Amino acid sequence: MSIMLGNQTPEQIEKRLKVSLSDEHKEKLRSTWQQKAEHIADGKWHCFDIPFMFVCGDIETAKKWRDIFMSYDLSKAELFQISWRSD
């Protein structure tokens, strides 16, 4: 059994990644954030605090966010995982 805790805001994610996200990426984060962790919808995401995991509603959304986050220098960021739910 795994336990995942927390609900990271876009601002908290940016701080933990130790990057300054573009205004466009911040707005995309805000507009697609699903605050409730249950049944994450396609196109939406939820980020847990423990472990620091960005969970997307589908694989295409996970790939999109992976590419966005990888466009930044994450060399100083703490371990950050991206995943998606599968039904």
N, C-alpha and C positions, 0 to 999 in steps of 0.2 A: 504494500500500500504506500502510495506517495501522498504527501501533504504539500499543498501550495497555499501560501498566505499572501495577502496584501493586494492592493490595487494602486499601482503606480500611475501617477498623472504624467502627461506629456512633459511637463517641466521637471519632474523627478527623474524621468528617463534621461532627458538631456543632461542633467546634473551628474547622474551616475555614469553616463558614457563619457563625461568630461569633454563634450563638444558643444559648439554653438550651431544648432540646427538652423537652416534657412527659414525665413518666414513662411515660405510655401510648404516646407516639410512640417513645420509646427502646426500649420492650419490643417494639413492632411491628417496629422495625428489627432488633433482635437475633433475633427469632423467624423472620424471613423472609430473612435474610442468607444468600446462597450464596457461600461462600468460594472455591470453584473457579469460575473465569471461563468455563469452557467449557460450552456448552449450558445456559444459564441457564433454569431451569424456570419454568413459569407460576406466578405468585404470589411469585416470588423476585426478588432483586436482587443485584447485585455493583457495587461502586463502585471505579473506577480512580483512581489518583493522578495519572497523566499520560496524557491530559488528565483533569482533575477531572470525571469523567462517571459518573453513576448509571445503570446499565443494568439494565432490568427484563426479565423473561422474556416479558412480553406487554404489549399496549397498555393494557389495563384496569389493570394494576398500575402502569404508568407514570403514568396519569392520577390514580390514587389518591395516589401519592407526590407528584406535582406539586401537587395540591391541599393536601396536608399541608404541604409545604415553603413554599408560597405563603402559608400562614396565619401565617408568621413574617415579621418585618422582616429582609429579606435585603439591605438597602441597604449594609451593610458587608461582605458576603460577597464572596469572589472568584468569578470566573466559574464557574458550575455548570451542567452540562448533564444533562438527563434523556433517556434514549432507551430503546428496547426492541428486542429481537431480532425479526427477521421470518424466517420459514422460506420 
